[in-house]
């Protein structure tokens, strides 16, 4: 016997469909509501970010402006520094010019003073001629120096110590010696190495005129030939170049120290050049003048100065001359 099948209740299925659709609609509404609810908050965040970016941009622009101002200020400071450096350079140049002018003025004053002394000498000579005073005789001595020579040769040490410390005194002594020889037939000036002050007159006598004496004194201002502080070369060359049996010649040797070897060797060399056979038979008369540079200047070499004094004293004695040792570099005789 067949079992009767149960009939499906259509109302139950429809109810479930309705319930499902309603639940889905509610979920959809919740999703839509949630999206709508948070949309304004996202927009606010975007607005805040835009504002932050704007603030940062303003700060960046401000920093760029300040940086540009600092760059301009730095450039201005660099220009000011360059201008100050140029001003300092100009001031240094002006100071150097002033120092050179002062040095030139000092040298000019020294030269003018020497020229005045020489002019005084020339005027004295003229007064002597006007007063018809007799010239010194062969036996006359002035300051212990015989003045009977007709020709004069000055042999001057041009070493650094003489030039740096005694050059003004050297010019003064040169004028003094010219003063005690008012009129001679010839003059020559050499250094201790035998180098001539006037190379064009090598081996020849300079004419003795007032103008020539002024030129000699002026030339002394910048005459600086090399020197080895040993007078033997200059003495030998002077004797060889200028000795003549019919001329009365005097050599005046100026110096402050002797750095050569043996004193006896120098004396022997000069004796041979001067052909000395006794004090009355020497070819030329040799006078010597010692300048006390190493006794007065800082760091002076006393031993070489003492050797120079001993050499000059014996040299002048053997050759009919006079040794004069000065005791100052400033006092005028």
ChimeraX attribute file (.defattr): number of C-alpha atoms within 10 A of each C-alpha:
attribute: neighborCount
match mode: 1-to-1
recipient: residues
	/A:1	3
	/A:2	4
	/A:3	5
	/A:4	6
	/A:5	6
	/A:6	6
	/A:7	6
	/A:8	8
	/A:9	8
	/A:10	8
	/A:11	8
	/A:12	9
	/A:13	11
	/A:14	10
	/A:15	11
	/A:16	11
	/A:17	11
	/A:18	11
	/A:19	12
	/A:20	11
	/A:21	12
	/A:22	12
	/A:23	12
	/A:24	12
	/A:25	12
	/A:26	12
	/A:27	12
	/A:28	12
	/A:29	12
	/A:30	12
	/A:31	12
	/A:32	11
	/A:33	11
	/A:34	11
	/A:35	11
	/A:36	11
	/A:37	10
	/A:38	10
	/A:39	10
	/A:40	11
	/A:41	11
	/A:42	10
	/A:43	11
	/A:44	11
	/A:45	11
	/A:46	12
	/A:47	12
	/A:48	12
	/A:49	12
	/A:50	12
	/A:51	12
	/A:52	12
	/A:53	12
	/A:54	12
	/A:55	12
	/A:56	12
	/A:57	12
	/A:58	12
	/A:59	12
	/A:60	12
	/A:61	12
	/A:62	12
	/A:63	12
	/A:64	12
	/A:65	12
	/A:66	12
	/A:67	12
	/A:68	12
	/A:69	12
	/A:70	12
	/A:71	12
	/A:72	12
	/A:73	12
	/A:74	12
	/A:75	12
	/A:76	12
	/A:77	12
	/A:78	12
	/A:79	12
	/A:80	12
	/A:81	12
	/A:82	12
	/A:83	12
	/A:84	12
	/A:85	12
	/A:86	12
	/A:87	12
	/A:88	12
	/A:89	12
	/A:90	12
	/A:91	12
	/A:92	12
	/A:93	12
	/A:94	12
	/A:95	12
	/A:96	12
	/A:97	12
	/A:98	12
	/A:99	12
	/A:100	12
	/A:101	12
	/A:102	12
	/A:103	12
	/A:104	12
	/A:105	12
	/A:106	12
	/A:107	14
	/A:108	14
	/A:109	12
	/A:110	16
	/A:111	20
	/A:112	13
	/A:113	13
	/A:114	19
	/A:115	18
	/A:116	13
	/A:117	16
	/A:118	22
	/A:119	15
	/A:120	13
	/A:121	19
	/A:122	18
	/A:123	12
	/A:124	14
	/A:125	18
	/A:126	13
	/A:127	12
	/A:128	14
	/A:129	12
	/A:130	9
	/A:131	9
	/A:132	9
	/A:133	10
	/A:134	8
	/A:135	14
	/A:136	15
	/A:137	10
	/A:138	10
	/A:139	8
	/A:140	13
	/A:141	13
	/A:142	11
	/A:143	10
	/A:144	11
	/A:145	16
	/A:146	21
	/A:147	20
	/A:148	18
	/A:149	18
	/A:150	15
	/A:151	22
	/A:152	25
	/A:153	21
	/A:154	23
	/A:155	27
	/A:156	26
	/A:157	30
	/A:158	24
	/A:159	20
	/A:160	15
	/A:161	18
	/A:162	23
	/A:163	17
	/A:164	12
	/A:165	17
	/A:166	21
	/A:167	19
	/A:168	19
	/A:169	19
	/A:170	21
	/A:171	19
	/A:172	22
	/A:173	16
	/A:174	19
	/A:175	21
	/A:176	16
	/A:177	17
	/A:178	18
	/A:179	17
	/A:180	17
	/A:181	20
	/A:182	18
	/A:183	16
	/A:184	15
	/A:185	15
	/A:186	16
	/A:187	22
	/A:188	24
	/A:189	23
	/A:190	24
	/A:191	28
	/A:192	29
	/A:193	23
	/A:194	20
	/A:195	20
	/A:196	19
	/A:197	18
	/A:198	14
	/A:199	10
	/A:200	8
	/A:201	12
	/A:202	15
	/A:203	14
	/A:204	14
	/A:205	17
	/A:206	19
	/A:207	14
	/A:208	17
	/A:209	15
	/A:210	14
	/A:211	10
	/A:212	13
	/A:213	21
	/A:214	17
	/A:215	12
	/A:216	20
	/A:217	17
	/A:218	18
	/A:219	14
	/A:220	17
	/A:221	16
	/A:222	9
	/A:223	13
	/A:224	15
	/A:225	16
	/A:226	14
	/A:227	17
	/A:228	15
	/A:229	24
	/A:230	22
	/A:231	27
	/A:232	21
	/A:233	18
	/A:234	21
	/A:235	27
	/A:236	19
	/A:237	17
	/A:238	25
	/A:239	18
	/A:240	12
	/A:241	13
	/A:242	17
	/A:243	14
	/A:244	12
	/A:245	9
	/A:246	6
	/A:247	14
	/A:248	16
	/A:249	22
	/A:250	24
	/A:251	24
	/A:252	22
	/A:253	25
	/A:254	25
	/A:255	29
	/A:256	29
	/A:257	30
	/A:258	23
	/A:259	15
	/A:260	16
	/A:261	9
	/A:262	12
	/A:263	18
	/A:264	12
	/A:265	12
	/A:266	18
	/A:267	17
	/A:268	13
	/A:269	16
	/A:270	21
	/A:271	18
	/A:272	12
	/A:273	19
	/A:274	21
	/A:275	14
	/A:276	17
	/A:277	12
	/A:278	10
	/A:279	13
	/A:280	11
	/A:281	13
	/A:282	17
	/A:283	23
	/A:284	27
	/A:285	24
	/A:286	24
	/A:287	24
	/A:288	24
	/A:289	22
	/A:290	20
	/A:291	26
	/A:292	24
	/A:293	24
	/A:294	20
	/A:295	17
	/A:296	14
	/A:297	14
	/A:298	8
	/A:299	8
	/A:300	15
	/A:301	14
	/A:302	15
	/A:303	13
	/A:304	17
	/A:305	22
	/A:306	17
	/A:307	18
	/A:308	23
	/A:309	23
	/A:310	14
	/A:311	21
	/A:312	30
	/A:313	20
	/A:314	17
	/A:315	24
	/A:316	21
	/A:317	17
	/A:318	21
	/A:319	25
	/A:320	21
	/A:321	24
	/A:322	23
	/A:323	23
	/A:324	19
	/A:325	15
	/A:326	15
	/A:327	13
	/A:328	14
	/A:329	18
	/A:330	10
	/A:331	9
	/A:332	9
	/A:333	7
